[in-house]
Structures are given as C-alpha cells and as structure tokens.
Amino acid sequence: TELDPFAIIMPPPNVTGELHMGHALTIAIEDLIIRWKRMLGHSTLYLPGSDHAGIATQVVVEKEIAKTGSNRHDLGREKFIKKVWEWVDDYGDRIYKQMQRMGASCDWSKKAFTLDETPQLAVKTTFVNLYNKKLIYRGERITNWCNRCATVLSDLEVKYKPEKSKLYYIKYYIKDSKQKTFLTIATTRPETLLGDTAVAVNPKDKRFKNYIGKKIIVPIVNREVNVIGDSSVEMDFGTGALKVTPAHDDIDFEIGRKHNLQVVNVFNQEGRGNENASKYQGLLIEEIRDQIINDLNKQEYIEKIEDYDNNVSHCERCDNKVEPYISMQWFINIKPLAEKAINAVKNEDIKIIPERFNKTYFEWMENIVDWCISRQLWWGHRIPAWFCNNCEHITVSMETPTDCEGCKSKDIYQDPDVLDTWFSSGLWTHSTLGWPDDTEDLNKFYPSTVMETGYDILFFWVARMIMLGIENMGKPPFSHIYLHGLILDPSGLKMSKSKGNVMNPLELIDEYGADALRFAITTGITPGNNQRIDERKIESGRNFANKIWNASRFVLNNIKKEHNVHLKGEPLLGQDRDRMLPPLTIYECWILGKLQITILKVNENLDNYQFGEAQKVLYEFFWNEFCDWYIELYKYDSELHTSSLGYGPRDKNEVLVRILEDSLRLLHPFMPFMTEKIWQILQNESLYDNTNLINQNYPHTHYLKSWNRIDENAVDMTDDIIQSIKTIRNIRSELSIEHNQIINISVLPGRSFTMNRLKNISVDEDVLSNTYLNLAKAKIVNTELLNIEKKIIHFTIGKLRLGVSIPEGININSVIKRIKTEIKEIERRITPLE
C-alpha cells in the first residue's frame, strides 16, 4: 500500500546568519528523520528556506552604509531597500551552502524566502482577512522600544543582562501635610517620575489603607495626583507603595487603563527628554537620571539608596538598552486564534514531544496578550494600510488604492511601518507550499508531519504557526512537534560569543568531518533536554566513523569477484534464495540474529522519536557485535573455510557483505557522507546496480518476514561463548596473568551441547582468549564460585559451566585481599552520594 506523504518544513534561519551549533543540531535531527522516511518509501519533502530577518538585516546593512559616512535616511527608503536586496543577493545563499556541508538532503529547487512573491501574497491576504474580521486593530500600547534601531521589538528580540543598579527610596508628600506626612516610594528609575500620574498601594495592605483617595505631590514636577488602591501592587517589593508611570512601564500602563489615569510620555523615540520633561528636555535618559538624583538630594527627597541586582533589557541586535515606550501600533486580537490552537493540542490533533511541554504551552496560550505586529523599519513586509490626510479612515487593501475608501480623497499615503518578522514566519508551513493559491504541493504536504525545533521558540514561533495555520487552512499545520534542547558547553553554560565558549560547527566539520559532528551532537539526545558537548565527544564520533571505514575496508578486501556476490538489496534469507544457500554457521546465525534485533530496536526508537537511543543501538551492534566479535571470528573461520556445525567448506562472503550492507543502510540517516561513499565503492566492485544509498530501502520489520531459518539455539550458544571469553579475560586481568600464559579450562557440558560443538568452542576460545580447553570429563563436585584448595574458579554462563585453573605462582589470597580493599574504597566513595 502507498505510504502517506511525509514533510518537514525547515525552520528558516536568518538570511544574515551563519551556521551555529543550534542550526547543526536542527539539521542533524531533521535530516536523519527525512532520510529514514525516504528510505522507508514515503513521498517526502524537506523544504529549506530563510527568513528576511527584518531588524537583523537592516542593522547589518546600516552598519555597511555607515562605513561610507552615510545612513539610511540620507539614502531614502527606496535606495536603502535596493541596497539591502543587493546584500541579500550577495550573501543570502551563504547559509544554504553551510547547511549543505552538514548534509541537509533538502529539495533545494523549492527553497523559499519570506520576501518571495508567494509569501508576500500570503502575508497581505492574511492581514486583510484578519482586519476584515476585526481581529487586527490599531492602538496605543506599551512596547519594547530600541532607541538605536528606532523600532518596537518582539519579546524574542529582547535579551536580559544582570546589572548592578540602585534602588532609590523617594519621599512623596501628602497634600496639605506641610511636608510632614509622606509615603516613601522605592524605584530603580527615578527619571520616570516626570511622568507619574498616581501612587498605587494594595488595598489589602493595612499600612496604607487610610491613604487611599488622598492627594499626593510628585517631587520635582510638583504634580498633584491621587493615591489609588490596586491589587496588582506587590506588598513585599520596596516599601509596598508604587509610583505609577503609565507611559513607561507595562504594569503601570495596565493600572492606568483600569483607573483612567492620564498618560504623560516624557521621552522621545531617540531616548531623550521631550517637551514634557521640563528643564530636562533634550537630555539623554541617563543624563536625566543623574540630574534628577542630584535635584532630589538637594531638596532632601531621597530617604536612602540601596544596591540592587537588576535584569536589564537590551536589544538583541544592537545591544542598546530597551525602554518601555507607549506608541501607536498594529495589534492582533489573539485570544480567538489561541483558543483553537489550545484545542488542537488538547484534542491531540497535535502532539508535543516531550509531552511535559503541554503544560507550559497551555499556561502561555491561556494567558496570551494581544500581539504587536508593527515595526518601525524599512526592510520587511510593508503594512497594506493607507491613511487619509482629510479624514481618519484607514484603507486596508490587497491592491494599492488610488483614493480614500472613506471620503474618496486622493490625499492618502501608505503606513511606513512593516510587519513583525514572526508574522510572515507564522505562515511558513503553508505559504511555502503555495498558499493562498490551491497548489499540488499544498494539497499533498499540508499539513506537514513533524515540526522540529528548539523548545526555546515554542511560543514565539511554533504557537503562531499553529494559530495562523488553523486560521488560514482550517486545520493544524503539523501533527507532531519535536522539541530539542539546547547545546551547552562542558560546564553546562549556554554558548555565547561574550563567554568565549562557542563551538563553530564549520570549523568542527573541517577538522572531524560532518558525519562525526552529526553523530556526536545526536548521541544520547532525548526530546526537550539540554546536552553538554565538547571536542572529546566529537572525537568519539570521528573514531566511530574510522571504525566503519576500517570494517568496510576489511570486507572489501575479502570480497572475491569470482564469487559474483550480486545482492541487489534482496533479503538474505528470502524464499527465492533458500535453495542457493548452504546451512548457516552458528556465528552467521548469531550475527544475523543480532542484526534482526537491531533492525527492530532502531525502527522502534525512531518511531518513538528516541533518536539518541536508536543511535546507541546501532553503535553497539556495529562496533561491539559486528567488528569486535563477528569480524574476529570470521578472520579465523575464513582460514579454515569450515562450518561450525560440521558442514563442508564454503564461502561466507554473502553474510559478511549482507551485514555490512544492512549496517550502511541503518547508519545512513545518521552518517550520510561516509555510508554513501562506501556504498559507491561497493557499487564499483560490481556488487550493486548503479544506485545511490539515499534511495535504498531501509531495513524494517517487513524486511525480516522471511528470516525463518535463524537457529535461535545457535544465537544463544554464541552469546554464551562470547560471555565466557569475556569472563576468562576478566579473570586473567584480575589475577594479572600474562596474556601469553595459557590457562586450563575444564568444561561440564550442558544437556543441549554436543562434543562436536564443544570441540569448535575449544578452537574459538583458544584463539580469542589464549586458553586451552580441557575436554577430559571433569568431575566437578564443589560448585562454589571459588575453590581455594584446588585453585579453580567456577562460573556458569547460560548452559556452559566452566572451571578456570589458576596457574602456579598466583597468590590467590593476595588477590582476594586487594579486591576487598578496592571494594571498601568504592563503598567509601558511594556513602557521601547517598
């Protein structure tokens, strides 16, 4: 039956960006998913794209222009936009080339840019539709304002830095008290008292209950305001009394709206005092603060000053401090959209992985506030709204109007603002597929299957895609959200240039290879959890890559063209080939059984988004079982060309090649470059038709249906052999027995073992552990683990019961004493941990 289409829409990196470790992790996870699904036979789409990154790109180009002694205002809007497009044309593909170095197997013919023609049409269509539904409106609100960039910022564009600041305790005198009765207000921003229009206290606070309703005088400006009661005031912060500045604080703005307070804006958009700042007009905010503190001191308004640790907001792009600033902006009435997005997760139309993020998602969505979507920039999607100079009507239209929709005046102009970058990014899942047009890709791949991204942008981006996807398409944009964690440095700190702990993935690729990097950053990952990484982990990835290469070289060196091993990807034990194959040796049964288990576990873990666990299973199979055991056994058996079950001489290349082939298939989504290279070499050896590994079938459950001739007893017996060899090696190590010294083993056969099999085991153990196996009938009376008198160590592995003779010259009592000392030391270290 035909499998469902499978799509991943890549989170669009900024067009200004360079590949960092977060990008590398995203690509490694998404690409392994898409390669796996492609090899399973799904019709897949891995769609790449980049974001125009409004403020980030504008800042970069402004800095370039500044080098010539000019600025964007000197150029004018049209010429500046042309400059930005020139920069995008020159550098926009850089991030794509870096993604390709990571091995991203995208459909590059479909790459999208948020300012392409189709996304632009999608943005206009969405804005006009929401406006006509009265879900978009214009109004005054407190916003994050960057004085340097001269625009509002989204919460995601604001970063917080801990700073040492001061907490000022200022006296506000009650009117007509002749400066005898006052309330002390604690604030970190004394300069904003120029805009105070009330003092608020919590009505439950007994200290201030009698002051509610009284008049109080704002220092310096001598403005008479009311003492009001509001439950939002925190009684345990500062003194419990709050100066209310509606124009310059989020909480104060809400208090002001609730109590209908006057709004007095005292700063302009450049961060200087405006006409309401009185004698401080024209000064920078920091200068106003210094002068006001000085003036308050002179007039004895300051009661005390304390040191205070504060988190101060900064612009993510230019690093300037961000001011709460009241301005006229465009907003989306977001709650009606949020309700549908909440239900989509509650009804499990969308599953968040890991599930624990459901709670965080619901808390944020249920307390969501209206979304400010306008930005005072030139680069971006310009708002499709036109103002009239003759009336207050706003014309919102898909096409450029020639006159005012209200009064028909020709004297109209377009809003100079652009839309928040997240507005166009929120349409990414369907605008990239052709919406609002009814396209083949849209019908086939919407909704997509998995949205994979970092948990840190669940709300800023993923939630908005859900809301806008449901709004425009009538159904959620994806069925699963996989959230990966952050990559941290070895000490658990977030990587940042300022800390000097950043790892550059491009440099790591140059040194270790993309496969090693991909394998390292996905080793041990679990959904939603951060991981620490250092170069040792990447070295381990390289070591594994080397192991794959060396094992493949060994197989290739043992292939003989005259045997004409031409597999064409067919299952080894398919019914068509039963008559061609002689019975399998116990070791072939064992390695094929282990491969079968590996195939089942890998697919099960991939199905459950446990990519780190799938990778671990593959690693253990290839390194430990295939390389460390089967290849070593093969080296010996290939010399004798004899069957371990007593059959005649035979060539065992079929199984050896099959294990390598299936290992390459299994490993390909994780390490695509090396596995594809080895596959091509195998192809050159005439083992395959002219095909690429990326297009091969992935080993899965249906792949194993005809594997009905694997002798489970042989698998169990080989496990016992291997475990006994490991035990003998451990005994040799614990007793410090030289490797070239032969030790004697006595065997008591279990019921299911024949002497022929034991003879075979004798040869194997002799090779692998330098041990002579005594096949004389051993009468073992004492079954204790250690018999000091006879100097024999007994142990049981499955159905094998063995006795290891301790060579002469070994002081067993000394060994026991040493081991007991080691146990005591371990116990001593464990106790503090309990």
N, C-alpha and C positions, 0 to 999 in steps of 0.2 A: 504494500500500500504506500501511496505517496505521503511523505512526511510533511508536516506543517512548515511553512517558511520560518526562518529564524533571522532576526535582525538585531543588531546593536548599533545605535546611533552614538558616535563618539562624542563625549563632552568636548565642546570646541575650545581649544586653548586660545589665548590672546594672540592676535596677529603679531604683537610686539614680543611675544615670549620666546624663550629658549628652553629646551628640554631640561627639566629638573627631575629629581627622584620621584616626586609625586606623579608627574607625567609618565615616567618609566614604569611605575607600578601599575598605573591605569592601563597602559598599552599591554604590559605583560599579561595581566589578567584577562582583559577583553580579547586579546588575540588568541590566547590559549582556548578560550570558550568558543570563539568563532571557528578556529581551525578544527577543534573537536567536532562541532556540529556539522561543519562542511564535510568532514571525513565520514560522518555517520550517514550522510546522504541528504541532509536538509538543503533546500534552496536558501542560501544565506546572503545577507547584506551587512557589511561592516562599512558604515558610511562616515568618511572623515570630513572635517570642516574646521574652520577657525572663526573666532569672534572679532568683530571690528574694535572691541575694547575701547569705547568712547574716550574716557578720560585718560587712560594709559597711553593710547596712541597720540592723542592731542598733546599731552605733556612731552612725549618724546620728540615730536616734530617741532614743537615750540622751542625746545632746547636747541635743536639744529638751527632753527632760524635765528635764535639769539646769538649764535656764533658769528653771524654776519652783521650784528649790531641792529637788527630789526626785531619786530614782533608781529603777532598775527593781526593786531589792529592796524598796523602800518600797511600790511598787505591787503586787508579787507577779506570778507568771508569767502568770496568766490575763489580768489587766488590762493588763499590758505587751504581750502578744501582740495584744490588741484595739487598743492604741494604734498598733502597727506596721501593722496592717491598715488603720487609718484613714489613716495616712500614705501607704500604697501606693494606696489609693483616690483620694487627693488628687493624688498626684504620679506614679503608675505609668504613666500614658499619655503623660507628657511626652516620653519618649524616642521613642515611636511617632510623635508629631507632628513631631519633628525628623527622623526617618527619611523621613517623607513629604515634607518640604521638600527632601530630597535626590533625591526621585523614585523611591523604592523601590516597585516595582509588585507588592507582595505580595498574597496573598489574605488581606485583613485580617479576614475573617469567621472565619478559622481560627487567629487569633493565640493563642499559648499562654503560660502562666506556670508556672514549675516547681513552684508550690504549688497548681495547679489540681487538681481531683478526680482526673482520669485520671493525670497524672504522680505524684500521691501514691500511687495504687493500684499504679502501675508500680514505684515505689521500694520499697514494702512487699513486693511479690511478689518482686522481685529479692533483697532482703535475706534473706527467709525461705528462698528456694530455695538461695542460696549457703550459708546457715547449715546447712541440712539436708544439703548436700553436704560439710559440714565445711571449706568454703573461707572462712568467716568465723569468727573466734575472738576471744577477749578475752585481753589480756595486758599486762604491763608493758614499756614501751619508752621510749627517749629520744625526745622530740618537741620541736618548736619551740613554746616557751611564751611567750605575751604576758601579762605581769603586769597590764597595764592592762585588757585585754579578758578576762582570766582564762579563756583557752582555748588549746588547741593550734592551730597554724596549718599549712596545707599549705606546701610549698616555694614555691609560686607566690605565697603571701600574705606572703612574706618578701622584703625588699629589702636590699641591702647598700650601706653607705656607707663610703668610705675615711676612716679616722680616724688621727690621730697618737696613738699609745699608747706603752706602755713594755714592755720585756722584762726581767723580773726574774730574776736568777741567784741561786738559793737553795741553801744547803748542807743536805743530808740526811746525817746522820752514821750510819756503820755501827755496829751494836750492839756493845758491849764494846770499842770502839776508844778509849774515854775521850776522845772528841771530837777525835781526831787524824786519823782517816780518814773522808772524806766523798765523796759524789757531788754534783756541782752540777747542779741541775735548772733549766732555763730555762722560764719560763711568763709568759703575759700575764694570767693570772687567779690571783693568789696567794690570793684569798679562798676558792677551792675546795679548798685544801689541807686544810681542815677535814674533807673527805670522802674524802681519799686512802686507798686500801686496798692499794696496791702501788707499786713503782717498776719500770718496764719498760725493758729495753735490747734492742737487736737482737743475737741470738746470734752473728751474723757479725762483730760489732764487737769487734775484738781489745782495745780499751781497757777493756771491761767484762766480758769473758768470765769472769774469775775471781770476779766479784761475784755472778753468778747463783746463787741459792739462799741467799745470806746474808740476815740480818735487817738492816733499816734503820729509823731512827726519824723519823717525820714531825714536823717542828718545830711548836711552839706546843701541839699536842694530845698530843705525846709518844706517838703510836700506833706500835706495833711492827708493821711489815709486811714482806713478802718482796720481794727483788729477783728479777724474773722475766724470762725471755727470750721475746720475741715478734717475729716477722718483720715486723709492721706498723709497728714503730718506725722513723722516718726517722733514719738515722745522721748526716745533714748538717744537721738542724734543731737549733738551740740547741747543747746540749752532747752530744746523742745519747742522753741519759737522760731518760725521760718519767715524770712523776708521773701515776698512774692514778686517776681520779675517776669511777667507773662511773655515778654518779647525775647527772653534769653535763657529759658530753661523749660524742658519738656514738662516736668511736673507742675511748674508754676503756670505754664500755659493752660493745662487742663484745669487747674484750680481757678484760673482767671475766667475760663469759659463757663465754669459752673457757677461762679459768683458774679458774672457780668462785670469784670474789672476792666479798667482802662488799660490799653496796651501801649507802652511807650518804648519805642525802639531807639536806642542811644548810640548804636554803631552802624556804620555803613558797610557795603559789601567788600570794601578793601581792608576792613578791620581797624578803622579809625573812628573817633568820635564824630557824630553827626550834629545837626543843629539842636538836637535835644540834649546834647552833652554839655551845654552851657559853656563855661570857660575852658573846658577840656576838648572842645571841638577841634578836629584836625590831628589830635594826638593818637598814636598807636595805642592799642588796648593795654599793652604792658606799661606804657608811659602814663596812661590814665590811672592805672592801679597804684603806681609809685606815688603819684601826686596826691591821690585821694587818701592813701595811708598817711602821708605827711600832713595833710589838712585835718584829718580826723584826730591825729595825735595832738596837733596844735590846739584843737578845740576840746580836747580831753574826752573824745567819744570812744576811744579804744580802751576796753577794760583789761584785756590781756591778749597775747598772741602765743599760739602753741604750734609745735612742729606737727606736720600731718602727712601721712603717706597716702598719696592720691594716684588714681589711674586716670591719666590724661589722654584724651582722644587726639589722634593725629591722622592726617591724610595718608592713605596707603601709598599714594603715588609720589607726592612731593615732600611728605614728612612734616608739613606745617601743622600747627595746632588747629583743630577743628572747633568751630564755635556753634553753639545752638543759636539759630537765627530764624526769625519769623519772615516768611516771604510768601508771595503768591505762586502757587504751584498747581500742577495737574495731579489728580489722585484717582485711584480705582477704589470704589466701594467693594472691598474684597470679601466680606463675610458671605454673601450669597454664593460666590465661587468656592470659598473654603468649605462650606457645608457639603457640597458634592464631593470634594476631594477627601474629606473626612470619611464620608460614607463608603467611598471606593476602597479604603483600607479596612474599615470595619467589616464590610461585606466580603473581604478577601478577593475583590477584583484585582487588587494589587497586594502583593506580599513583600514586606520589607525584611531583608536578610542582613543582620540577625533581627529576630523578632522583638528584642528588647527595645529597639528604637521606635516601636509603635507608640509607646507611652510618651516619649519625647515629642514625637510627631503630633500626637493628639493635643498635648499641652500647648504647643506653639500654635497650631492651627485654630484651636478653640479660643485663644487669646490674641488672635491676629488683629493688627490695626491696619487702617487704610494705607495703601501702597502709593508712595510718592513716585510718580513715573517720569517727571520732567527733569531735565538737566540743562544748566546754563552753559552749554558747549556749542561748538560749531560742527564737530565731527560726530556723525551718527544719523539716526532716522529722525528727520525733522517732523515736528508735530503737525499733522494735517488740519490745522485750525487757523482761521483768518479773523483778525479783529477789524472793526469798523471805526473810523475816526468821527463818524457822525452819529452813531448810536452805540449802545452797549452790547449789541448782538454779536455772538461768536458763530461763524460759519464753519462747520466741520464737514469735510467732503473728501471723497476719493480723488476727485479731479480738482485742478486749480480753478477756483471760481473767478468770474470776471466782475462780480458785484456782491454787495452785502445781501445775504439771504433775508435779512430783516427789513431794511429800509431801501434796498436796491442801490445804495450809493456805490460809486466806483472807487471811493477813497478807502481802500482796505489794504491790509498788509498781513503777511504770514507770521505766526508766532515764531520768534527767533530760536526758541528752545528746541532741544532734541529729546528723544525718549531715553530712559534708563536702558543701559545695555541689557539688563536682565529681562526687559520686555521682549526684545527680539529673541533672546536665548530661551525664553519660556515657550516660544513657538517652535523650537528646534526639531521636535520629534515629527512634526507634520509639514512645516514649511520646507524642510529639506527634501521631502518626498513629493513636492509639487503643489501643496495646498496654497491658495484656495481652488486651484484647478483640480478636476477629477482625473487623476493620472493613474497609470497602471501600477507604478511603484507604490502610490498611496493606498490603493486597494489591496495590494499584495502584502505590504510590510507594515501597515498601520492597523492595530497597534504593534509596536515592536515588542520584543520578548523581554530583554534584560536592559535595565539602565544601571550601568556600573559606574560608581563614582565614590569620592571620599565622603565620609559621614559629616565632614565639616560644612558641606554645602547642601545638606538635605533640605533645609528650609529656604535658603536664598535662591536656589535654582530648581531642585527636584520638585519641591512643593508647587512652585509656579508653573512648571511644565504640566503637572497633574491638573491644576486648576484651569489653565488655558487650553490644555488638550481636551478636557471634558467639555469646556465651553464651546470650542470650535468644532469638535468632531463628534460630540455626543457620547464618547466613551473614553476610558483612561488611555494614556499614551503607551503604557507598557504593563506587563503582568507581574514583573519582578523588579525589585530594586535591590541590587547587591552593593553594600556599603563596605569599602575597605578602610582600614585605619591609616594613621599617619606613619611615615618613616622617620624614626628618631635616631639620634646619634647614640653611641655605645653607653652613654651615661643616662639616657632617657630624655634628653632635651630635644625640643623641636629644632630642626635645622634652619639656620638663618645666616645671611652674609655677615650681619653685625657680630654674631658669636664666633664666626670663623670656623663653623663645624659643617659646612655644606660639602656634600659629595657631588661632583659633576658626573652625570651618567655618561656623557660623551667621552670624557677622559677615561672612565672605567671601561667603556667599550674598547677604546684604543689599547688599553693595557691587558684586559682579560677576555674581551670578546662579548658580543651581545648575548650569546647563549648563557654564558657564565653569569652575567648580570641578571638576566631574566630568571634563571634558576635560583639565584641567591635571594632575590627580593620576594620570590613567591614560596620559598622554603619555610614551612611551618606557619604560614599565614592562616588566620581564621577570620571570619567575617566581623567587621567592626572593631577589631583590636589593633592597637598600635604595635609596631615591631621596631626593635633596635637593630642597627646594622653597622658593620664596619668592614674593612677590606678583607679581614680574615674569612668572613662569610662568602665574599666574592671569590676569594682564592679557593675555597672549598668547591664552589660552582665550577671553577676552571678545572680543578682536579677531577671532578666527575666527568667533565667534557673530555679530558685527556683519557680517562678510563674507557669511555665509549669509543673514542678513536682507536686506542690500542687494541681493544677487544675486536673491533671491526677489522682492523688490520690483520689480526691473528686469523679470523675467519676467512678473510680474502686470501691469505697465504695458503690456506688449507683447501681451497676450492680447486678442483681439477676440472678443466674444461671438458676433458674426455667423458666425464660422467654426465655431462649435459643436464645439470640441475637447472631446470627451467620452470620456476614455480608459478609465475603469473598470478600471484596473490591468492591461490586456491588454499582452502584449509588443508592442513597436512593430512588429517585422517578422514578426508571426505570419502564418501562411498565409492566414488569413481576410482579412487586410488588404493582401495583396500587390497586388491589383488596384486598390486605392484610392490607393496612394502612387505619385507620380512618382519617377523615379530620384533618388537622393540626391546632394547636392553633395559635393565632396571633403572639405569641412570637417565635414559631417554624418557622413560615413563615418569621418572621423578621430575625432571626439568619441565616436561610438558604439563604435568600436574600443577607445578608451581606457576607456570605461565597462565594456566587456566584460572587459578585462584587470583592471580594478579589482574588479569583482564576484568574479572568480576568486581574486584575491590576498587580498581581505578574508576571504572564506569559508575559504580555506585557512589563513590565520593564526588565525582564530577557532577552527577545528577543532583546531589545534595549541596552543591556549591562549596564543598570542602576541598579546595584546590591544594592546600598545603598537605593534607593527608593523602590525597591521590599521588602527589609528587613523592611523598615519603615511601609509599608502597612501591612505586616504580624504582626509586633509588635502591631500596633494599633488595628487590628482585634482581636488578641488573648487576649491581656491584657484588652483593653477597652471594646470591644463589647462582647466577649465571657465570660471573667472572671468577669469583673465589673458589667455587666448587665444581660447577659443571665443566668449565673450560679446563680446569686442572685434571679432572677425571678423564676428560676427552683426550688430553695430551697423552696420558698413559695408555688408554684403550686404543687410541689410533695407532700405536706402535704394534700392538698385538693383533689388531683387527679381529677381535673375537667378541662374541656376545657374552654378556654377563649371565645370561640364562642358559648358556651352554650350546647355543646355535653356532653355525659355521661362520667363516669370515664374511664380512660385509662392510660396505662403505656407509659411514654415518654422517656424511655431509648434509644430507637432506634435513636432518633435525637441527644440526648446528646452524645452517643458513636460515631455517624457519624461525628459530629463536631470535636470531639477530634481526631478521626482517620484521617480526612482530614487535620486537623491542623498539625498533626505529619508528614503527607506526605509533606505538604507545607514547613514545617520547616526543614525537614531532610537535605537538601543540606547545610543549614546554621549551624545547630547544630546536627551533626550526632550521637554523642555518646549518649546523653540523649534521643533523639527520638527513637533510636534503642532499648535502654534499656526499655523504656516504652512500645514499641511495643511488645517486648518479654514477658513482664508481661501480656499484654493483651492476647497474644497467650496462656500463661499459664492458663488464665481464660477461655479457650476454645472459644475465640471469633474469632480466625483465624486458618487457617491451618498452618502447620509447614513451615513458610516462614520468610524471613528477610525483614525489611522495605526497605533496599537498593535496593531490586529487585521489589518493588511495583510500580504501575503506579502513575505518578504524576498527580494531578488534573489539567485538561486543558480544553480548550473550548469544545472538543468533549465529555468531561465528563459531560457537562451540557445540552446536547441536549434534554434530556427527562425531564428536570426540568420545566415542563409547568403548574404545579399546585400551584406555589407560589403566594399567593394573594398579589399583589403589594399594594393594599389599606391597608392591614394589616401591611406591611412593613412601609408605610408612617405613619400610625397611631401610631405604636410603636415608631418611630422616634420622633413624636410629644409628646408622653407620656414621653419619656426619656428627651427630651429637656425641657419640663415643670417641671419635677422633678429637673433638674439641675438649672433652673431659680429660683424655690422655695428655693432650698438650698442656692443659691447665695443671695437671699433676706434675708433669715434667718441669713446668715453670715454678710451681710452689716448692718443689723439692730441689730446685736448682740442678736438675740432671742435664748434663751436656747434651746438645742436640745429636751429636754423632754417637752417643752411647745407646745401644739397643737395650730395650727393656722387654721383659717377657709378660705376655698376657695369657691368662687361662680363660677359656670360654665354656660356659654351660649353655648349650643351645636351648632356645625356646621351642615350643611344640611345632611352630609353623616353619622352622628353618631346616633346610636340608644341608647335608655335608657339602654338596656342590656349592651352595650359596656361601657357606662359611669359608670354603677354600677361596672363593672370589674375594670375600671380605678380607681374608688374610693378605692377599696381594695388595689390595687397596690401602689397607692401614699401614702396611709395610712401607709403601711409597709416601703416604701423606703424613705419617707421624713417626717414621723410623722405628717401627715397633715390630717385634717378632711375635706372631700369634701362635701359641702352643695349642695344637689341635688334639693332643692326647686327652683322653677322657679325664676331666678334672672332677674329683670328688670334693665338692665344697660343702663342708659341714657347718662351719661358722658363717652365718650370713650377716654379721655385723659389718658396719661400714669400714672399720679399721681393725685389723688383727695384728697387733704389735709383735707377738711371738713369732708368727710365720712371715712377718714383713710383707703382707699382701693387703692392698687396698681394693675392696669390693665395691662395685657400683652397678646399678641397673638402669639401662636406657631402653624404654619400651619393653620389647621382649628379649633384648640382649642382656645377659648377666655376665659381667667381666670381672676378672681379678688381675690387678696390676702388681707385679712383683717389684718390690723396692730393691734397687741394686745395692750391692755391698758398698760400704763406705758412706752411706747416707745415715746421719744421726737423726732418727725419726723423733726422738724426744726433744732434740734441739729445735726441730721444725715445729713441733706442737707448741713449744714454749714461745717461739717467735709469733706464731699465728695468734695465740692467746693475747700476747702483748698488743698486736695490731687490733684485735677486737676491742680491747679495753680503750685504746686510743680513739677508735671510731665512736664507741659509746660516749666517751668524754666530750667529743665534738657534737654529738647528737643532742645531749642533755640541754644545752642552752637554747637550742632551736625549738624544743618542746614547750 
